[in-house]
């Protein structure tokens, strides 16, 4: 079992590592690279080289329904048992690495399968499927819209939540999702409020006894150090990723940081407001 899990982790790392380097001149690539850094810093996705940019492979579909199920549960910070005791779908066996994740999403009413007791875990996930899962993930499935049929209901809600901003998703034709669109959808969802809650998806599981959140203005930048200041406090933070952070000076930011070492606060995740 350990070897299977290890093999899966390596394969996920290869998916996100294989879409690195080149095209730094392209502004869209710069945006996507920054998007991946934000998602990686909260462990929503893992294994991606943050120093790279996207090559032409980011415009190809590479993520299966099973893999996207794992990403959704990472975003929700849900604990999942390592081994499934049962399966809700006949094409997901208890020995498969993805079955515990798909079971959990079924319990949370985020997935329902294809109506014939199949989930098709190895199929490439489509734009409409990913959007539907993210809308349900945010708790908006019960919202009534002017068109309740699939996928129109979820596309309408996604537009209202601004999940489609900065994507190239065609709302009239369902297509396999590209890496670029998947990353952007995820970031937009993470910035969205959970239904009937002032909390954003970013906040789930972050602000604990170990992590603290500060929102304020970047008043100083020196090498890899920030100082973030608001009305009540001023905190020096360390940015762990290799990038030019001078552009964040005077920006309003929300930062989650590990407060276990009071002399060397390390940023876990930062969002520019």
ZALUMNU-252846 format. One record per residue (C-alpha): residue number from 1; residue in one letter; x, y negated, z negated. Coordinates in steps of 0.02 Angstrom, whole numbers, plus 50000, padded with zeros to 5 digits. Each point is the difference from the previous one (the first is absolute). Layout:
ZALUMNU-252846
(rec NUM, "A", (X, Y, Z))
...
This chain:
ZALUMNU-252846
(rec 1, "X", (50000, 50000, 50000))
(rec 2, "X", (50142, 49881, 49956))
(rec 3, "X", (50081, 50032, 50169))
(rec 4, "X", (49836, 49959, 50089))
(rec 5, "X", (49979, 49838, 49903))
(rec 6, "X", (50181, 49954, 50035))
(rec 7, "X", (49977, 50037, 50184))
(rec 8, "X", (49847, 49888, 50004))
(rec 9, "X", (50090, 49857, 49912))
(rec 10, "X", (50142, 50012, 50125))
(rec 11, "X", (49878, 49999, 50146))
(rec 12, "X", (49911, 49845, 49932))
(rec 13, "X", (50169, 49914, 49982))
(rec 14, "X", (50041, 50044, 50180))
(rec 15, "X", (49835, 49926, 50060))
(rec 16, "X", (50039, 49830, 49926))
(rec 17, "X", (50187, 50005, 50030))
(rec 18, "X", (49979, 50040, 50184))
(rec 19, "X", (49916, 49833, 50035))
(rec 20, "X", (50145, 49888, 49951))
(rec 21, "X", (50119, 49877, 50089))
(rec 22, "X", (49994, 49884, 50151))
(rec 23, "X", (49888, 49859, 50064))
(rec 24, "X", (50040, 49879, 49857))
(rec 25, "X", (49963, 49859, 50122))
(rec 26, "X", (49818, 50050, 50009))
(rec 27, "X", (49898, 49907, 49869))
(rec 28, "X", (49874, 50142, 49988))
(rec 29, "X", (50140, 50120, 49957))
(rec 30, "X", (50061, 49881, 49865))
(rec 31, "X", (49825, 49993, 49927))
(rec 32, "X", (49984, 50189, 49999))
(rec 33, "X", (50171, 50024, 49922))
(rec 34, "X", (49949, 49883, 49859))
(rec 35, "X", (49836, 50094, 49983))
(rec 36, "X", (50091, 50165, 49978))
(rec 37, "X", (50114, 49925, 49868))
(rec 38, "X", (49849, 49949, 49897))
(rec 39, "X", (49917, 50171, 50017))
(rec 40, "X", (50163, 50090, 49963))
(rec 41, "X", (50032, 49897, 49844))
(rec 42, "X", (49841, 50067, 49921))
(rec 43, "X", (50029, 50179, 50058))
(rec 44, "X", (49845, 49999, 50110))
(rec 45, "X", (50118, 50063, 50135))
(rec 46, "X", (50171, 50074, 49969))
(rec 47, "X", (50156, 50044, 50097))
(rec 48, "X", (50003, 49847, 50114))
(rec 49, "X", (50164, 49907, 50028))
(rec 50, "X", (49957, 49821, 49951))
(rec 51, "X", (50150, 49929, 50093))
(rec 52, "X", (49935, 50058, 50168))
(rec 53, "X", (49876, 49928, 50121))
(rec 54, "X", (49880, 50094, 50111))
(rec 55, "X", (50048, 50080, 50162))
(rec 56, "X", (49876, 50050, 50135))
(rec 57, "X", (49944, 50150, 49897))
(rec 58, "X", (49897, 49890, 49884))
(rec 59, "X", (49872, 49989, 50140))
(rec 60, "X", (49975, 50189, 50002))
(rec 61, "X", (49885, 50097, 49885))
(rec 62, "X", (50094, 50107, 49876))
(rec 63, "X", (49893, 50014, 49843))
(rec 64, "X", (49884, 50146, 49971))
(rec 65, "X", (49839, 50000, 49901))
(rec 66, "X", (50089, 50099, 49864))
(rec 67, "X", (50145, 49876, 49990))
(rec 68, "X", (49882, 49851, 49994))
(rec 69, "X", (49906, 50085, 49858))
(rec 70, "X", (50161, 49999, 49899))
(rec 71, "X", (50028, 49815, 50040))
(rec 72, "X", (49823, 49956, 49941))
(rec 73, "X", (50026, 50089, 49834))
(rec 74, "X", (50167, 49911, 49979))
(rec 75, "X", (49907, 49835, 50021))
(rec 76, "X", (49868, 50052, 49872))
(rec 77, "X", (50133, 50062, 49876))
(rec 78, "X", (49903, 50161, 49974))
(rec 79, "X", (50077, 50152, 49919))
(rec 80, "X", (49984, 50157, 50105))
(rec 81, "X", (50036, 50179, 49943))
(rec 82, "X", (50148, 50078, 50093))
(rec 83, "X", (49900, 50155, 50047))
(rec 84, "X", (49820, 50014, 50056))
(rec 85, "X", (49891, 50126, 49910))
(rec 86, "X", (49868, 49991, 50135))
(rec 87, "X", (49964, 49912, 50164))
(rec 88, "X", (49847, 49908, 50064))
(rec 89, "X", (50047, 50032, 50181))
(rec 90, "X", (50030, 50163, 50090))
(rec 91, "X", (50149, 49932, 50097))
(rec 92, "X", (50089, 49945, 49839))
(rec 93, "X", (50071, 50148, 49907))
(rec 94, "X", (50045, 49992, 49815))
(rec 95, "X", (50182, 50035, 50045))
(rec 96, "X", (50011, 49847, 50114))
(rec 97, "X", (50091, 49848, 49927))
(rec 98, "X", (49862, 49881, 50053))
(rec 99, "X", (49849, 50092, 49929))
(rec 100, "X", (50012, 49924, 49823))
(rec 101, "X", (50002, 49825, 50077))
(rec 102, "X", (49853, 50033, 50116))
(rec 103, "X", (49902, 50079, 49856))
(rec 104, "X", (50030, 49844, 49895))
(rec 105, "X", (49941, 49885, 50140))
(rec 106, "X", (49844, 50109, 50021))
(rec 107, "X", (49964, 49986, 49814))
(rec 108, "X", (50019, 49811, 50013))
(rec 109, "X", (49880, 49998, 50150))
(rec 110, "X", (50133, 49924, 50112))
(rec 111, "X", (49997, 50145, 50125))
(rec 112, "X", (49863, 50119, 50050))
(rec 113, "X", (50076, 50097, 50144))
(rec 114, "X", (49919, 50037, 50168))
(rec 115, "X", (49837, 50075, 49940))
(rec 116, "X", (50050, 50177, 50047))
(rec 117, "X", (50105, 50035, 49844))
(rec 118, "X", (50157, 49944, 50092))
(rec 119, "X", (50114, 49854, 49960))
(rec 120, "X", (50124, 50017, 50144))
(rec 121, "X", (50148, 49951, 49891))
(rec 122, "X", (50129, 50013, 50141))
(rec 123, "X", (49905, 49887, 50119))
(rec 124, "X", (50073, 49827, 50028))
(rec 125, "X", (49890, 49878, 49904))
(rec 126, "X", (49907, 49872, 50104))
(rec 127, "X", (49972, 49815, 49971))
(rec 128, "X", (49817, 50023, 49953))
(rec 129, "X", (50038, 50144, 49882))
(rec 130, "X", (50136, 49902, 49911))
(rec 131, "X", (49888, 49846, 49985))
(rec 132, "X", (49859, 50105, 49929))
(rec 133, "X", (50113, 50077, 49868))
(rec 134, "X", (50069, 49830, 49949))
(rec 135, "X", (49825, 49922, 49986))
(rec 136, "X", (49946, 50146, 49890))
(rec 137, "X", (50163, 49988, 49903))
(rec 138, "X", (49956, 49819, 49956))
(rec 139, "X", (49826, 50052, 49943))
(rec 140, "X", (49897, 49918, 50138))
(rec 141, "X", (49916, 50156, 50071))
(rec 142, "X", (49833, 49959, 49917))
(rec 143, "X", (49992, 49824, 50074))
(rec 144, "X", (49855, 49982, 50123))
(rec 145, "X", (50039, 49926, 50171))
(rec 146, "X", (49898, 49953, 50153))
(rec 147, "X", (50057, 50161, 50083))
(rec 148, "X", (50013, 50152, 49886))
(rec 149, "X", (50063, 50122, 50132))
(rec 150, "X", (50180, 50063, 50008))
(rec 151, "X", (50119, 49918, 50038))
(rec 152, "X", (49910, 49832, 50015))
(rec 153, "X", (49961, 49987, 49814))
(rec 154, "X", (50183, 50020, 49953))
(rec 155, "X", (50064, 49885, 50136))
(rec 156, "X", (49880, 49862, 49942))
(rec 157, "X", (50057, 50019, 49819))
(rec 158, "X", (50183, 50008, 50052))
(rec 159, "X", (49980, 49837, 50095))
(rec 160, "X", (49919, 49917, 49849))
(rec 161, "X", (50145, 50059, 49891))
(rec 162, "X", (50125, 49941, 50132))
(rec 163, "X", (50075, 50174, 50012))
(rec 164, "X", (50023, 49981, 50188))
(rec 165, "X", (50103, 49841, 49992))
(rec 166, "X", (50167, 50011, 50094))
(rec 167, "X", (49953, 50169, 50074))
(rec 168, "X", (49974, 50043, 50184))
(rec 169, "X", (49854, 50117, 49964))
(rec 170, "X", (49869, 50012, 50138))
(rec 171, "X", (49830, 49997, 49915))
(rec 172, "X", (49911, 50078, 50150))
(rec 173, "X", (50111, 50153, 50029))
(rec 174, "X", (50064, 50118, 49866))
(rec 175, "X", (50183, 50043, 50026))
(rec 176, "X", (50138, 50088, 49903))
(rec 177, "X", (50070, 49875, 49877))
(rec 178, "X", (50173, 49927, 50030))
(rec 179, "X", (50125, 49981, 49860))
(rec 180, "X", (49993, 49811, 50017))
(rec 181, "X", (49811, 49995, 49982))
(rec 182, "X", (50002, 50123, 49856))
(rec 183, "X", (50128, 49899, 49901))
(rec 184, "X", (49905, 49838, 50030))
(rec 185, "X", (49831, 50076, 49952))
(rec 186, "X", (50078, 50067, 49841))
(rec 187, "X", (50076, 49833, 49951))
(rec 188, "X", (49836, 49910, 50034))
(rec 189, "X", (49907, 50128, 49895))
(rec 190, "X", (50124, 49986, 49857))
(rec 191, "X", (49970, 49812, 49997))
(rec 192, "X", (49811, 50022, 49996))
(rec 193, "X", (49888, 49995, 49847))
(rec 194, "X", (49923, 50163, 49943))
(rec 195, "X", (49810, 49992, 50012))
(rec 196, "X", (49917, 49924, 49846))
(rec 197, "X", (50171, 49968, 49926))
(rec 198, "X", (50118, 49851, 49994))
(rec 199, "X", (50145, 50122, 50010))
(rec 200, "X", (50090, 50026, 50164))
(rec 201, "X", (50058, 50170, 50058))
(rec 202, "X", (50179, 49940, 49968))
(rec 203, "X", (49962, 49990, 49814))
(rec 204, "X", (49950, 50181, 49973))
(rec 205, "X", (50125, 50086, 49888))
(rec 206, "X", (50128, 49860, 50014))
(rec 207, "X", (49970, 49892, 49847))
(rec 208, "X", (50038, 50124, 49861))
(rec 209, "X", (50109, 49996, 49846))
(rec 210, "X", (50150, 50020, 50116))
(rec 211, "X", (49952, 49875, 50134))
(rec 212, "X", (49949, 49819, 49983))
(rec 213, "X", (49926, 49882, 50127))
(rec 214, "X", (50045, 49816, 50016))
(rec 215, "X", (49924, 49878, 50123))
(rec 216, "X", (50090, 49836, 50029))
(rec 217, "X", (50116, 49897, 50108))
(rec 218, "X", (50175, 50053, 50055))
(rec 219, "X", (50102, 49857, 49929))
(rec 220, "X", (50175, 50069, 50029))
(rec 221, "X", (50085, 50125, 50115))
(rec 222, "X", (50179, 50056, 49976))
(rec 223, "X", (50065, 50152, 50097))
(rec 224, "X", (49878, 50137, 49947))
(rec 225, "X", (49929, 49908, 49851))
(rec 226, "X", (49835, 49906, 49990))
(rec 227, "X", (49931, 49889, 49866))
(rec 228, "X", (49810, 50001, 49996))
(rec 229, "X", (49917, 49864, 49898))
(rec 230, "X", (49821, 49964, 49949))
(rec 231, "X", (49917, 49896, 49864))
(rec 232, "X", (50046, 50119, 49859))
(rec 233, "X", (50163, 50087, 50045))
(rec 234, "X", (50153, 50005, 50111))
(rec 235, "X", (50079, 50168, 50041))
(rec 236, "X", (50157, 50049, 50095))
(rec 237, "X", (49974, 50151, 50112))
(rec 238, "X", (50112, 50112, 50105))
(rec 239, "X", (49948, 50049, 50177))
(rec 240, "X", (50064, 50175, 50038))
(rec 241, "X", (49985, 49998, 50189))
(rec 242, "X", (50130, 49937, 50123))
(rec 243, "X", (49919, 49849, 50082))
(rec 244, "X", (50016, 49812, 50004))
(rec 245, "X", (49886, 49937, 49862))
(rec 246, "X", (50035, 49814, 50021))
(rec 247, "X", (49839, 49981, 50101))
(rec 248, "X", (49899, 50033, 49842))
(rec 249, "X", (50060, 49840, 49915))
(rec 250, "X", (49851, 49890, 49949))
(rec 251, "X", (49878, 50139, 50048))
(rec 252, "X", (49859, 50056, 49886))
(rec 253, "X", (50021, 50185, 49963))
(rec 254, "X", (49929, 50141, 49897))
(rec 255, "X", (50134, 50114, 49932))
(rec 256, "X", (49990, 50166, 49909))
(rec 257, "X", (50161, 50042, 49909))
(rec 258, "X", (50073, 50132, 49887))
(rec 259, "X", (50019, 49924, 49828))
(rec 260, "X", (50097, 50144, 49921))
(rec 261, "X", (50163, 49900, 50016))
(rec 262, "X", (49969, 49822, 49940))
(rec 263, "X", (50170, 49940, 50064))
(rec 264, "X", (49980, 50062, 50177))
(rec 265, "X", (49818, 49998, 50055))
(rec 266, "X", (49988, 50094, 50165))
(rec 267, "X", (49861, 49958, 50120))
(rec 268, "X", (49891, 50149, 50040))
(rec 269, "X", (49889, 49909, 50123))
(rec 270, "X", (49970, 49822, 50057))
(rec 271, "X", (49860, 49921, 50099))
(rec 272, "X", (50014, 49826, 50073))
(rec 273, "X", (49834, 49913, 49971))
